[in-house]
Every structure is written in C-alpha cells, then in structure tokens.
Amino acid sequence: MDDLLAEFIAETREMLEASGGEIVAWEADPDDRARLDAIFRFVHTVKGNCGFFDFPRLASLSHAAEDALADCRAGRREPDQVLVSAVLAIIDRIAAMVDAIEAGEDFPEGGDEDLIAALGDTSETAPEEGQEGDEDAPAPALHAPASALLERGEEAGTPFRRNDAAAQRTIRLPVELLDRVMSGVSDMVLARNDLAHRLRQAGNQPTIDGPFERLTAILSDVRDAITRMRMQRIETLLSVVPRMVRDLSAELGKQVMVDCDGGDVELDREMIETIRDPLTHLIRNAIDHGIEPPAARLAAGKREIGLLTIAARQSGNTIAILISDDGRGIAEEKVAAKALATGLITPAERSAMSRDKILNLIFEPGFSTAETVSTVSGRGVGLDVVRQNLEKVGGSIKVASQPGLGTQFTLQIPLTLSIIAGLTVEAGGQRFAIPQGYVEEIVQATASALDFTRMGEAALITFRGNRIPCLMLADVLGLDNADNARELTLALLRLASGDLFALVVDRIHSHGDLVVKPLAPAVMKNGLYAGSTLLDDGQPVLLLDVTNIAARHDLIADGRARVLQPVEDEAAFAAAAPRAMLFTDFAGRRSAVRLELVQRIETAPVSAIDRSLARPRAVIDGMILPLVGLPDAPLAGDKLRLLRLSDGACELLHAVREVEDAVEMTDALVAVPEDPLVEAITLVDGQPVALIDAHALFALHGEPPQPAEGLRPRCALPDSEWARTILAPLVTAAGYEVVPETSADPEVVSILFEDVYEAAAALGRTPPGPVIRLRDHPEESHAGATIYRYDREALLAALAATRKARPAGGQGQ
Amino acid sequence: MSELLVIVQIAGRRCALGAHDVKSVIEIGAITPVPRAPDFIAGITALRSQTLTVIDCRRALGLDDADGPTDDRAVVVASGGHSYALMVDAIEDITTAAGAPGQVPGGFGAGWSRVAIGMIETMTGPALLIDLATLIAGPETARGEIEAAA
C-alpha cells in the first residue's frame, strides 16, 4: 500500500511539474485548446487515482475542476479569467495536499468548498458539486473553517510545495540503466588504475599528479553514490510479510499479529533477493513451531493473538534483521535429545554445553525438531540451509530463546554483495581472491615451525598450540602444486560458524576493495567460486567460496567438534608454557616479548617515523603511536619492522631488526633486577634471550590512543581569531574537542571572556555547562573567578577541574 | 522472414546464431582458466569491467576432435543474464535468413541435434541454427557430472 501511495505521489508530482508550463500558458491564453486538454488530463488522472485511496478532498477538488474543464471542452462554457484562476487555485491546492500526504501531515481543514464554488455555477456542474459538497461539508463545519485560507490558498500552497519538492526531488529510472552506469563507473575505475600504473612507471610528474589525484577522489565519490543508487529499501521485502502471515496463520488455525519495523533500511537489491528465502523460511517456522494455537496461549496466560516482530537495523557495514515471536520458545531438552539421538553430540558433551550452544544446534545439518512434518515449514529444507545461504553471502544467524516467552532469530548480513574487501593469493601460478572477512591471520613460516604433517590425505599444522586442519589451495583446485614444502604461506580462515582452517597458498599478493561480479551458472555449479572480480590490470580473478570449500572437505565441524573446540583450546592453554615472540633488536640482542602483548607485526616505511621530537613516534593505520627500540644511528633501508604491542588500553611500537618466531618458554625465567626494562632472562634453544618487562615498557612509553571524535569532552570557545589560533590548540591538546559556541548541551565546557560572560549573565543566558572565565589583564581587576588568558597552568587546572567534576559523564556521550 | 544471422564455423560446420543474441565480436585476450570447471568452459575473460565466461564450442558440442586452431575473435552472447564469449573456428559473416528452420532427414547427429534448432537457408547458403541456451549448458556428460557433484 505504501508503495502504491508513493507511486501516486510521484506520479502526481511529475504531472504537476510537467503541466506547470501548460498552466501558465493557459492563463495567458484561455482559448488555447491544447493547453486546456493537458490540464483536463491532469485533473482527470488525479481524480481517477484518488479512487484507489481514501482522499475524499482530493477527489472532490479534482472532480469539480474536471467538470468545469469538461464544460469548456464541450463548448458549454467559455473559459474566462475567473475560471482559469479558480482551476489554478485548485491545482495548487492539490499540490499542497499531495505534499502533506507524503509528509504524513494533516492538511489544514476547510477551504475546499470555497475553491469549488469559485469555479462558478453552471447548470451541468451544479448537481455534481452539490453532491461532493455534501460529502465534504461536515468536516469544515466541525472544525471551524478558516475562510481566509481560500485567499491564501495560492500563496500559502505554492511555497510549501517548492520547499518540499526541492528537498525530495526524485526521478524513476529503470534498474538496467543503473547497472549500465555502475558498470561504466567500474570501467572508469579500471581505466584509472591502468593510468595510475603507467604514471608510476613514468615517475613523478607534478603537473599530472595533481589532476590525477583529483580524478581519483571524484571517482571514488561517484562510485559511492552509484553504490547507494543500487540500494533498495528492505520494505520491498517486508511488504509481503503481513499477507503471508495472514494466510499461514489462517491455514494453521493460529492468530498472529505481525509488526514490521525498520523498512527504511537500505540494502543492495541483490542482497534483498538473497535473503528473501531465508527470511520466508524463518517466518514460516515462527508461525508453525513458535507461536502456539490460541487455546494453548490462553492457557499459558498469554494473549490469544501471537506477536511476530520483524525489525531491521543497520550498523556500520552490516544489517541486522531480528525475527522474534512470543511463542513457546525452543525447548532446550528437546533439542538436546534430538541432537543426541541423531548423534550430533554425545551425552558427555551434552552436559558440558550451555543452553545457548544447544539452541544453536538447530542450524546443524540434518536437524529438524518438528515431530510431524507439516506442509508449512517441513519441506525438506531445514535451518541448516538457511544458515548456509546466509553464510554464502557472508552473513550469519543466531538464535536466542526463552522457554514460554519466545524466540528471537538474529540475521547479520553485509550491506552489499558487490563490493567487498578481499585478499589476492596465488596458487599453481594463478591468482584467486578470498573475502577479507574470513581471513584471521596470515602466517609465513617453515614447515617445521608449523609442525606441518600429512595424515593420510589430510594435513594438519600446529599454530599457537592448536592443531588446525590445513588445505592446499592447489590441491583443492586440482592445480599443479609448486612443491615448496620448506616455506609455507598460509591464510588462517575463520568461518562464520567459528571453525578455523588454514589454506596453503604459494603467495599472498595484495588486498583491496573488490567489485564482485556474478559468474555463469556452469562455473558456479562446482561450488568452489562465489564470483569473479577484476584486478587493477583488468585481469579477471575468481573469488573463492570459502565456506563451501571448507564444507566440501568436511572442515565445517558437525556439532561435536564445534562444541569441543573451546574445551580443547582451554586445555591446551592451561598446559602450555608461556609463549613469547622472539626477535633481534637493533642492538643485536636477542629479545622476546610475551606473545599476548603482540597485536601484530607491522612493516612501516621509514617515512612514517618521526624522530624530530624527544620521543620517536610512528604512524600506523592513521594512528600516531610511540616507538621504542630505534637505533641511535640513522635508519638504513626504507622499511622498518615493528612489533605492535598493546596492554589492552594503549599501544606502542617496538622496532626490531628481525622477527624470528613465536616460541614457548619452557626453561626457567631468571629475574634480572639490575635492568629495569628486562623482566627475565631465559634460554630458548640453548641461547639466552632477554624477556622484555612489559610493565616497565608501558609505564615509560605507553600513551592511551586518542579517543575518537565525539568521545572526548567538548569545549566551546569564544568566536574570535585569538581563540581559534591560540586558545583552541591548547584546549585540543588537553584532550578536548572544540565545538561551536552555540551549544546548549550541559556536557560542554564553555570558555568565555569576562565581559561576554557578564553580558550573558545579565541576560540570563549563561551556558548550561561549566564555564571558565578569562580576563585580558594579568592583574585581577575585579573580584570573581577569572583566569588571565595567558596563564597556561591555571587554564589547564580549570579544565581538569571541570573534568573531575563529572568523571564518567563527560566521556559517556 | 528476414532475421539477421551471424554465421560462424564450429568444427568445420557452418552454424548460424540469431543476431539479436549476439552482443559483439571481440578480440579475445588473456583467458583466466577456471580450475575444476567442466572442460567446455575455457575460462573467464574480461570485457571492460564485465566478466565473460569463455565457452569452447567444440567441447560444448561434446566433440572429440576438439583441438585445432580457433579464431582469435570470439562472439559475445548473452543468455540467462550472463555474458559468454564463444570460441569458434571462424566468424564468417552476417546474413539474413531465407526461410524458417527445418529438419533434415536422418537428423544432424547426436551432439549436433541437441543444440540445433534446425537447418536454416540463408542468403549465403544453408547453416545449422544453434540454440544458445543448450550450447552454453554444455554436453550431457558434463551436465551429469556437475549435477552429481552439486
């Protein structure tokens, strides 16, 4: 219905815009027959369309205008200036009403019958008008019509429409055209990449680089915009739900009310198609299995009518869709019993499993709780298929349930299918892409370090104390395996189900945003690929379907292994010796740092390192982090290996000459009290290694990362050049975000000059938050808590004092 | 009956493709092979930002003598919302049909009958009118394998 209404509004507005010229022309020459016809068609169409909706006022207005114009067309009446004005007034009123309908507002009552009356009486139209008038009459009578509205009708209506139309001007386009534009933009991106490649080869050319940068920026803007153009409101998916629920509940003898929320969330239209079936399945399930028959509901003390809620929410790059019912919930015992019966889990595992884990067994292949297969939800496809379909597009599904209170399914799906972050790898001399979301870690080490073993056809590696199944990409694809067993490059991939496996490749190339294109069905059918994408040089590359490949090789655990996994992990951790990352620092000393501290191993260009200050710092991922371990001498080479260490709150970088390996520290740790920066000395493979004292390191060098915008306390400054250039940097350095002066938020600290404060106080308009007052002269001229504007210490102390007053509140934005 | 046809040679036979199915004729560039795909799929190639699935027509017909030189141009066709590049022996000409497709006594032979709509007389002589969808679907054996694997 909403779609129809939007269509109606769009169409009416289109016609209004198109007939705008006609109306003006007709006003100039009322005898112009062609114009008359055009305007007649407009009011006629509006009248016709109104029939579908309950808009009696629109209908009567357009009907009256149509009648009057029909008389003119039939020659029963001469169009004169009075008639033209009256018709124009009606058209303007129609426009204003359409705007009000779209905005969901009530149009001011009354005035219609006066507009209609202004068309003037002729014998033919009188009865019609009378009839319409009768219909409409009671309303204005009840609501005291403002007859003045008639005179203002034209003036008031016109600007109202203009403002609104400017804000929401839309056109309708065929999707095919959008796709063409999209692929055109993709082509442009490729051409740009090609050009970039050539420019790099040609070396720096400032006259070209500038415009080229601009082109790049514009292109990425355009691509963003086009991506948004392909978005469709999820409403298109939800609009069929009420009808489906109605039919289903009738069929099953249940009473269900449905509530859809978040229809304005936008999704790539391909994604909408992908989730259509899973969503339908879950709704069927909820009505069939979740919501009880009315009698059972009454007996349980619930309302007779079950409630099914479907809500869509966008957060960042994912959309969450929640499907909740207030039915009987999922019986944990039933699920567990079924899982035991089908051999998904063993009794021992059962007793160790949390309720949450048991409930999520319903997504395992071969699981279906319904005792009787009904026509509605038992159709050979289970929830395992739902999960599979969602995982195929990089989504996931979870279930939560309260016995007797209801069940909630949470679907997480990525915003768009067509652009994903991906990693390019090489196997058997050919490149393939892997969606970045799966990649947990990239490991490059010798086969012996990873304890690479072949068990029959299978292969295993040991990484951080866990045995991880391992697939050779070349074998999976049936390519020639470059037999390079000494050095392994592998990507640890984490599936949506939580399973981890290693994929051995020949080489890792690069990562970046990939525009994914669908593949022909004959290629898709082998289940190895999810799509294709083009590299910078225009070469097509296949995107691997990681989930399916893992499933093919039975790496997606059945319930058993998945449940067991964490238990094993914990056991492994308890038994394992402390682990450390071994490296050689720039002094040539072999050192180690506890592995838990190491976030990542970074390679940074020397240009990212700033040594101009007392403490060196480096820029990593757009963050400035303190850097330790640099040699005194200038750096040789243009790249630097850095260990990124974190104590959970703050991060720092440790420069290293060479990263060796992660090792277990099985030998005794010997404390070294004479060196505060070393926790202990230990032996690794018979060689002494200094274990760095993390406490001392972070105490000396750690600094918490700058909180993001919006999290910092905010401070409003006076609007003057002095405040902007001299005061603002000081306030920002103190950790404040500078906000515009006109803020009524009591969280905002305001800094004001004394005279301004006094003026504000006199008017009773002092800022709601804490205020720091400044004075121009070093000496205090009159009593009051003011601070001289160059008294740095006092200013900082005052800022700190306001912060202490609300320790949590200021941060809790 | 003046339907436009593109005449190509597949395994030495003159075949006709409906011209409105044919999007363009391209110089075929580098083909990225698709591991574990049926053998009539030669790989994928890029046409601007579009990905084309390259079909080896001889293999798609299930012919054994599938090796031999092919034209370095390929016919780009669209079927079922996807675009394909057809590798053929040679691309001859565009011509108009001179009649409706008909059958010949004795049929065209197993592989050919599956993909052929019938024989069609053209301005430049008779040719076998090919049904694109069945050609692209590949030989029965390959289809059987795919379905078994799926």
Boltz contact constraints between the chains, C-beta under 6 A:
constraints:
  - contact:
      token1: [A, 183]
      token2: [B, 49]
      max_distance: 6.0
  - contact:
      token1: [A, 186]
      token2: [B, 49]
      max_distance: 6.0
  - contact:
      token1: [A, 187]
      token2: [B, 48]
      max_distance: 6.0
  - contact:
      token1: [A, 187]
      token2: [B, 49]
      max_distance: 6.0
  - contact:
      token1: [A, 190]
      token2: [B, 49]
      max_distance: 6.0
  - contact:
      token1: [A, 477]
      token2: [B, 35]
      max_distance: 6.0
  - contact:
      token1: [A, 477]
      token2: [B, 36]
      max_distance: 6.0
  - contact:
      token1: [A, 478]
      token2: [B, 35]
      max_distance: 6.0
  - contact:
      token1: [A, 478]
      token2: [B, 36]
      max_distance: 6.0
  - contact:
      token1: [A, 479]
      token2: [B, 35]
      max_distance: 6.0
  - contact:
      token1: [A, 517]
      token2: [B, 51]
      max_distance: 6.0
  - contact:
      token1: [A, 520]
      token2: [B, 53]
      max_distance: 6.0
  - contact:
      token1: [A, 520]
      token2: [B, 82]
      max_distance: 6.0
  - contact:
      token1: [A, 522]
      token2: [B, 41]
      max_distance: 6.0
  - contact:
      token1: [A, 523]
      token2: [B, 34]
      max_distance: 6.0
  - contact:
      token1: [A, 523]
      token2: [B, 37]
      max_distance: 6.0
  - contact:
      token1: [A, 523]
      token2: [B, 53]
      max_distance: 6.0
  - contact:
      token1: [A, 525]
      token2: [B, 146]
      max_distance: 6.0
  - contact:
      token1: [A, 525]
      token2: [B, 150]
      max_distance: 6.0
  - contact:
      token1: [A, 526]
      token2: [B, 36]
      max_distance: 6.0
  - contact:
      token1: [A, 528]
      token2: [B, 36]
      max_distance: 6.0
  - contact:
      token1: [A, 532]
      token2: [B, 44]
      max_distance: 6.0
  - contact:
      token1: [A, 532]
      token2: [B, 51]
      max_distance: 6.0
  - contact:
      token1: [A, 534]
      token2: [B, 46]
      max_distance: 6.0
  - contact:
      token1: [A, 538]
      token2: [B, 46]
      max_distance: 6.0
  - contact:
      token1: [A, 540]
      token2: [B, 32]
      max_distance: 6.0
  - contact:
      token1: [A, 540]
      token2: [B, 44]
      max_distance: 6.0
  - contact:
      token1: [A, 540]
      token2: [B, 46]
      max_distance: 6.0
  - contact:
      token1: [A, 540]
      token2: [B, 51]
      max_distance: 6.0
